[in-house]
Amino acid sequence: MKHFSSILFCSLLVGVSITSCVKEKNFPIEPKIEFKEYLKYSLDSADCVIKFKDGDGDIGVLAGDTVPDLKMKYLFKGTDGIFHPYDETFGTSQFDTLFYTYRVPDLMPDGQYKALDGEIKIKLRAPPIYIPSHHVVKFEIRLKDRAGHLSNIVSTNEINIP
């Protein structure tokens, strides 16, 4: 009986230790993003990496969805030292900021716990990524989940264009 009690105690101790190490991720349901890095390979090729967290895991578009869920807003550094959105309809009365849009694939995990954290690598399409007269640019990035919750806005580092 004493031997059985020792085995039972050890089993319970191991079980409690294992379950106490597995912590449920507790993130808000709105996506939270953080800029990680911008990797420029040439004037028309780059990757942008962001980190993300989402409490209910509804990141990414489902099959058949056509609406983008990630937007990158193009900004250029003016002669005043301030970053400005680029008006791609210059010379007209309508202001239309240049955005690059992307569709992140569905990332929702199977199972009971849906919280997600990870990285998204954005391969920038070309051409053009940069406007030739702009020598320093950056992007502001925002992610929207399937429930319509918007993430915070993050900015890339300054990107020098030769």
ZAVO-781572 format. One record per residue: x, y, z of N, C-alpha, C in turn. Coordinates in steps of 0.001 Angstrom, whole numbers. Each point is the difference from the previous one (the first is absolute). Layout:
N
+---------+---------+---------+---------+---------+---------+---------+---------+---------+
:    n_px :    n_py :    n_pz :   ca_px :   ca_py :   ca_pz :    c_px :    c_py :    c_pz :
+---------+---------+---------+---------+---------+---------+---------+---------+---------+
:       X :       Y :       Z :       X :       Y :       Z :       X :       Y :       Z :
...
+---------+---------+---------+---------+---------+---------+---------+---------+---------+
This chain:
162
+---------+---------+---------+---------+---------+---------+---------+---------+---------+
:    n_px :    n_py :    n_pz :   ca_px :   ca_py :   ca_pz :    c_px :    c_py :    c_pz :
+---------+---------+---------+---------+---------+---------+---------+---------+---------+
:     812 :   -1180 :       0 :    -812 :    1180 :       0 :     869 :    1263 :       0 :
:    1098 :     -59 :     780 :     891 :    1151 :      77 :     619 :     272 :   -1375 :
:     347 :   -1060 :    -700 :     580 :     130 :   -1337 :   -1011 :     627 :    -970 :
:   -1261 :    -427 :      88 :   -1057 :     552 :    -851 :    -198 :    1493 :     274 :
:      41 :     401 :    1263 :    -159 :    1412 :     376 :    1140 :     840 :    -564 :
:    1206 :    -511 :      26 :    1163 :     715 :    -542 :    -138 :     186 :   -1507 :
:    -446 :   -1067 :    -689 :    -181 :      83 :   -1456 :   -1105 :     987 :    -337 :
:   -1106 :     -48 :     737 :   -1105 :     923 :    -225 :     442 :    1441 :     234 :
:     736 :     226 :    1080 :     486 :    1351 :     298 :     927 :     504 :   -1105 :
:     923 :    -830 :    -440 :     926 :     386 :   -1076 :    -748 :     265 :   -1300 :
:    -991 :    -814 :    -314 :    -796 :     194 :   -1215 :    -747 :    1326 :      52 :
:    -599 :     282 :    1138 :    -712 :    1276 :     158 :     962 :    1175 :    -103 :
:    1163 :    -122 :     594 :     998 :    1063 :     -48 :     442 :     261 :   -1436 :
:     261 :   -1059 :    -746 :     388 :     143 :   -1409 :   -1148 :     609 :    -803 :
:   -1228 :    -467 :     229 :   -1161 :     528 :    -715 :    -217 :    1479 :     261 :
:     102 :     417 :    1253 :    -163 :    1423 :     353 :    1123 :     822 :    -613 :
:    1214 :    -523 :      27 :    1136 :     726 :    -582 :    -185 :     217 :   -1489 :
:    -446 :   -1031 :    -706 :    -181 :     105 :   -1449 :   -1115 :     978 :    -332 :
:   -1136 :    -105 :     665 :   -1121 :     881 :    -329 :     252 :    1430 :     429 :
:     815 :     215 :    1012 :     282 :    1376 :     410 :     954 :     684 :    -967 :
:     758 :    -780 :    -767 :     922 :     579 :    -975 :    -711 :     414 :   -1284 :
:   -1138 :    -612 :    -299 :    -733 :     335 :   -1214 :    -938 :    1154 :     335 :
:     380 :    1191 :    -441 :    -806 :    1178 :     303 :    -825 :     377 :   -1218 :
:   -1248 :     267 :     239 :    -875 :     443 :   -1073 :     374 :    1433 :    -361 :
:     117 :     272 :   -1279 :     299 :    1349 :    -448 :   -1233 :     862 :     218 :
:     194 :    1152 :     563 :   -1107 :     885 :     309 :     248 :    1347 :    -666 :
:    -432 :     131 :   -1250 :     176 :    1230 :    -760 :   -1369 :     622 :    -244 :
:     -45 :    1313 :    -225 :   -1282 :     625 :    -361 :    -466 :    -487 :   -1368 :
:   -1302 :     153 :    -293 :    -531 :    -486 :   -1279 :     389 :     897 :   -1171 :
:     435 :    1223 :     273 :     490 :     866 :   -1075 :    1446 :    -396 :    -300 :
:     352 :    -107 :   -1281 :    1384 :    -355 :    -320 :     964 :    1082 :     492 :
:    1149 :    -419 :     466 :    1063 :     918 :     412 :    1197 :    -351 :    -857 :
:     565 :    1020 :    -673 :    1144 :    -264 :    -859 :    1204 :     813 :     455 :
:    1170 :    -482 :    -421 :    1269 :     647 :     325 :     909 :    -152 :   -1219 :
:     635 :    1086 :    -414 :     927 :     -57 :   -1125 :    1255 :    -756 :     427 :
:     440 :    -946 :    -841 :    1231 :    -733 :     291 :    1144 :     448 :    -898 :
:    -201 :    -128 :   -1336 :    1083 :     388 :    -894 :    -495 :     208 :   -1425 :
:     763 :     784 :    -722 :    -254 :     258 :   -1412 :    1272 :    -385 :    -736 :
:    -112 :    -938 :    -923 :    1159 :    -494 :    -729 :    -125 :     390 :   -1469 :
:     807 :     952 :    -432 :     -42 :     478 :   -1384 :    1060 :    -743 :    -802 :
:    -448 :    -626 :   -1097 :     917 :    -752 :    -840 :     412 :     791 :   -1234 :
:    -897 :     799 :    -527 :     272 :     878 :   -1132 :   -1103 :    1046 :     -16 :
:     -31 :     847 :   -1009 :   -1027 :    1046 :     -52 :   -1400 :    -558 :    -185 :
:    -112 :   -1235 :    -473 :   -1339 :    -544 :    -213 :    -240 :   -1312 :     746 :
:     778 :    -251 :    1048 :    -164 :   -1249 :     728 :     354 :     206 :    1471 :
:    -932 :    -371 :     881 :     241 :     144 :    1434 :    -958 :    -889 :     783 :
:     392 :    -291 :    1218 :    -853 :    -704 :     953 :    -154 :     883 :    1228 :
:   -1184 :       6 :     542 :    -272 :     711 :    1240 :    -551 :   -1021 :     981 :
:     554 :     -44 :    1207 :    -398 :    -996 :     991 :    -603 :     719 :    1204 :
:   -1207 :    -447 :     386 :    -631 :     518 :    1206 :    -308 :   -1159 :     936 :
:      -6 :     287 :    1288 :    -430 :    -967 :    1003 :   -1461 :     320 :     312 :
:    -765 :   -1019 :     403 :   -1403 :     243 :     331 :    -439 :    -858 :    1165 :
:   -1068 :     460 :     667 :    -693 :    -754 :    1051 :   -1484 :     241 :    -208 :
:    -793 :   -1049 :     211 :   -1451 :     134 :    -137 :    -670 :   -1012 :     918 :
:    -901 :     468 :     843 :    -615 :    -845 :    1016 :    -984 :   -1023 :    -518 :
:    -708 :     311 :   -1096 :    -995 :    -959 :    -490 :     424 :    -686 :   -1293 :
:    1199 :     261 :    -476 :     591 :    -754 :   -1091 :    -604 :     193 :   -1375 :
:    -808 :    1037 :    -191 :    -655 :     168 :   -1303 :     809 :     890 :    -943 :
:    1264 :    -327 :    -126 :     900 :     717 :    -906 :      19 :    -732 :   -1339 :
:     -41 :     771 :   -1073 :      84 :    -573 :   -1335 :   -1358 :    -109 :    -669 :
:      33 :     -12 :   -1314 :   -1234 :     -79 :    -784 :    -333 :   -1461 :    -288 :
:   -1287 :    -265 :    -111 :    -461 :   -1346 :    -323 :     -24 :    -186 :   -1513 :
:     -56 :   -1223 :    -447 :     -80 :    -292 :   -1431 :   -1217 :     702 :    -582 :
:     192 :     685 :   -1095 :   -1090 :     714 :    -654 :     -95 :    1467 :     394 :
:     631 :     390 :    1113 :      11 :    1419 :     378 :     875 :     772 :    -972 :
:    -454 :    1176 :    -369 :     774 :     813 :    -935 :     491 :    1296 :     618 :
:    -436 :     306 :    1210 :     374 :    1251 :     650 :    1350 :    -175 :     705 :
:     935 :     929 :    -232 :    1297 :    -106 :     683 :    -144 :     278 :    1491 :
:     860 :    -615 :     796 :     -52 :     206 :    1447 :    1249 :     672 :     553 :
:     956 :     294 :    -841 :    1209 :     679 :     430 :     290 :    1130 :    -977 :
:     202 :    1201 :     540 :     295 :    1163 :    -838 :    1310 :     626 :     417 :
:     768 :     400 :   -1003 :    1233 :     732 :     226 :    -141 :    1357 :    -691 :
:      74 :    1048 :     775 :    -138 :    1364 :    -515 :    1388 :     557 :    -312 :
:     181 :     461 :   -1233 :    1277 :     544 :    -478 :     146 :    1441 :     480 :
:    1130 :     303 :     631 :     305 :    1358 :     450 :    1394 :     371 :    -491 :
:     181 :    1264 :    -387 :    1321 :     461 :    -405 :     409 :    1185 :     867 :
:    1309 :     139 :     175 :     539 :    1087 :     822 :     136 :    1237 :    -873 :
:    -727 :    1036 :     368 :      37 :    1253 :    -753 :    1227 :     831 :     340 :
:     170 :    1095 :    -717 :    1129 :     893 :     267 :    -114 :     641 :    1382 :
:   -1194 :     -50 :     578 :    -213 :     529 :    1346 :     388 :   -1011 :    1088 :
:     461 :   -1214 :    -401 :     413 :   -1013 :     955 :   -1147 :    -813 :     573 :
:   -1223 :     244 :    -473 :   -1185 :    -691 :     479 :    -450 :   -1011 :   -1043 :
:    -524 :   -1140 :     455 :    -512 :   -1002 :    -925 :   -1422 :     350 :    -411 :
:    -246 :     -82 :   -1302 :   -1298 :     348 :    -582 :    -534 :   -1185 :    -807 :
:   -1333 :    -180 :     -33 :    -559 :   -1023 :    -897 :     162 :     460 :   -1441 :
:     194 :    -941 :    -889 :     159 :     324 :   -1415 :   -1360 :      58 :    -672 :
:    -269 :    1095 :    -716 :   -1246 :     181 :    -742 :     225 :    -513 :   -1414 :
:    -541 :   -1192 :    -284 :     236 :    -580 :   -1322 :    -895 :     595 :   -1078 :
:    -868 :     949 :     381 :    -820 :     699 :    -994 :     429 :    1458 :     -67 :
:    1297 :     228 :     108 :     545 :    1352 :       6 :    -520 :     793 :   -1199 :
:    -361 :    1241 :     240 :    -511 :     848 :   -1072 :   -1509 :     -52 :    -110 :
:    -648 :    -796 :     798 :   -1458 :     -52 :      -5 :    -499 :     506 :    1349 :
:   -1279 :     242 :      89 :    -552 :     490 :    1261 :    -186 :   -1132 :    1012 :
:      17 :   -1238 :    -470 :    -196 :   -1138 :     892 :    1344 :    -470 :     554 :
:      60 :    -168 :    1309 :    1209 :    -504 :     644 :    -157 :   -1501 :     197 :
:     946 :    -777 :    -473 :     -76 :   -1455 :     100 :    1353 :    -525 :     467 :
:      98 :    -320 :    1275 :    1244 :    -490 :     573 :     358 :   -1355 :    -587 :
:    1284 :    -217 :    -215 :     486 :   -1261 :    -544 :      54 :   -1046 :    1113 :
:    -752 :   -1089 :    -165 :       4 :   -1125 :     924 :     402 :   -1253 :    -755 :
:     725 :    -858 :     666 :     225 :   -1348 :    -492 :    -858 :    -904 :     871 :
:    -782 :    -866 :    -605 :    -897 :    -866 :     764 :     389 :   -1461 :    -204 :
:    -235 :    -777 :    1040 :     366 :   -1414 :     -12 :   -1085 :    -831 :     655 :
:      13 :   -1273 :    -323 :    -946 :    -958 :     594 :     804 :   -1056 :     739 :
:     -79 :      37 :    1310 :     673 :    -989 :     841 :    -849 :   -1268 :     -24 :
:     594 :   -1178 :    -202 :    -794 :   -1246 :      15 :    -567 :    -268 :    1386 :
:   -1051 :    -775 :      54 :    -652 :    -359 :    1257 :    1009 :    -662 :     938 :
:     122 :     547 :    1214 :     960 :    -516 :     969 :    -659 :    -614 :    1229 :
:   -1355 :     -57 :      33 :    -691 :    -466 :    1203 :     383 :   -1443 :     323 :
:     458 :    -234 :    1237 :     377 :   -1357 :     379 :   -1221 :    -864 :     303 :
:     172 :   -1300 :    -145 :   -1041 :    -945 :     404 :      25 :    -112 :    1516 :
:   -1081 :    -470 :     562 :     -34 :    -251 :    1435 :    -732 :    1075 :     767 :
:      14 :    -146 :    1294 :    -762 :     866 :     890 :     643 :    1381 :     157 :
:    1322 :      56 :      89 :     689 :    1260 :     238 :     391 :     631 :   -1329 :
:    -531 :    1166 :    -270 :     184 :     635 :   -1301 :    1054 :    1098 :      -5 :
:     492 :     394 :    1159 :     956 :    1102 :      62 :    1213 :    -295 :    -877 :
:     455 :    1026 :    -695 :    1121 :    -139 :    -925 :    1062 :    1042 :     286 :
:    1244 :    -375 :    -208 :    1082 :     975 :    -110 :    1008 :    -585 :    -971 :
:     617 :     883 :    -757 :     941 :    -462 :   -1008 :     492 :    1148 :    -840 :
:     464 :    -336 :   -1193 :     526 :     993 :    -933 :    -681 :    -142 :   -1347 :
:    -133 :    1127 :    -663 :    -506 :      32 :   -1367 :    1078 :     643 :    -858 :
:     409 :    -712 :   -1057 :     979 :     549 :    -940 :    -755 :     468 :   -1239 :
:     130 :    1286 :    -305 :    -690 :     604 :   -1135 :    1006 :     161 :   -1131 :
:    -262 :    -645 :   -1118 :     849 :     163 :   -1175 :    -581 :    1148 :    -818 :
:     747 :    1095 :     -85 :    -497 :    1165 :    -714 :       6 :    -246 :   -1490 :
:   -1136 :     347 :    -609 :    -147 :    -162 :   -1442 :     696 :    1152 :    -726 :
:     289 :    -228 :   -1238 :     625 :    1024 :    -826 :    -659 :     -29 :   -1360 :
:     210 :     961 :    -829 :     487 :    1339 :     270 :   -1150 :     956 :     264 :
:     125 :    1225 :     390 :    1197 :     497 :     677 :    -201 :     -89 :    1501 :
:    1063 :    -152 :     713 :     -86 :      72 :    1456 :     348 :    1415 :     439 :
:     927 :     608 :    -666 :     448 :    1329 :     389 :    -214 :     982 :   -1147 :
:    -360 :    1203 :     355 :    -128 :    1071 :    -984 :    1407 :     573 :    -208 :
:     476 :     110 :   -1248 :    1397 :     369 :    -246 :     466 :    1293 :     684 :
:    -876 :     983 :     154 :     439 :    1263 :     606 :      60 :     -63 :    1529 :
:    -422 :   -1100 :     581 :      25 :    -144 :    1456 :    1277 :    -726 :     421 :
:     759 :     623 :     894 :    1282 :    -567 :     411 :     -59 :    -718 :    1345 :
:   -1008 :     327 :     821 :    -209 :    -686 :    1275 :   -1496 :    -266 :     138 :
:    -356 :   -1262 :     209 :   -1407 :    -368 :     123 :    -173 :    -892 :    1227 :
:   -1237 :    -238 :     372 :    -346 :   -1001 :     999 :   -1444 :    -401 :    -246 :
:    -431 :   -1047 :     672 :   -1370 :    -478 :    -125 :    -648 :     -38 :    1380 :
:   -1297 :     320 :      50 :    -804 :    -229 :    1189 :    -849 :   -1232 :    -279 :
:     -63 :    -903 :     965 :    -639 :   -1291 :    -210 :   -1148 :    -182 :     989 :
:   -1101 :    -556 :    -508 :   -1157 :    -317 :     849 :    -596 :   -1320 :    -479 :
:    -452 :    -813 :     965 :    -590 :   -1309 :    -265 :   -1436 :      -1 :     504 :
:    -895 :    -641 :    -747 :   -1397 :    -121 :     425 :    -355 :   -1479 :      62 :
:    -621 :    -427 :    1116 :    -398 :   -1396 :     101 :   -1376 :    -204 :    -640 :
:    -454 :   -1244 :     -54 :   -1258 :    -295 :    -688 :   -1211 :     603 :     694 :
:      93 :     284 :    1295 :   -1113 :     626 :     720 :     -28 :    1508 :    -230 :
:     996 :     523 :    -719 :      47 :    1431 :    -274 :     800 :     802 :    1006 :
:     619 :    -659 :     971 :     835 :     709 :     974 :    1282 :     455 :    -679 :
:     340 :    1275 :     197 :    1223 :     557 :    -570 :    1129 :     -57 :    1008 :
:    1178 :    -291 :    -496 :    1189 :      -9 :     854 :     466 :    1433 :     221 :
:     992 :     118 :     836 :     725 :    1255 :     119 :     735 :     246 :   -1320 :
:     495 :    1210 :    -192 :     777 :     342 :   -1200 :    1467 :      19 :     378 :
:     823 :    -677 :    -784 :    1447 :      24 :     223 :     687 :     544 :   -1244 :
:    1170 :     562 :     195 :     780 :     541 :   -1116 :    1279 :    -797 :    -181 :
:     415 :    -113 :   -1247 :    1298 :    -607 :    -284 :    1076 :    1015 :     365 :
:    1222 :    -441 :     -53 :    1112 :     921 :     124 :      73 :     860 :   -1261 :
:     820 :    1025 :      16 :     197 :     831 :   -1198 :     762 :    -830 :   -1025 :
:    -451 :      67 :   -1251 :     591 :    -773 :   -1085 :     658 :     992 :    -951 :
:    1325 :     -77 :    -136 :     734 :     892 :    -895 :     -22 :    -560 :   -1414 :
:    -368 :     844 :    -930 :     -80 :    -393 :   -1403 :    1148 :     681 :    -751 :
:     802 :    -789 :    -719 :    1134 :     605 :    -727 :    -442 :     901 :   -1131 :
+---------+---------+---------+---------+---------+---------+---------+---------+---------+
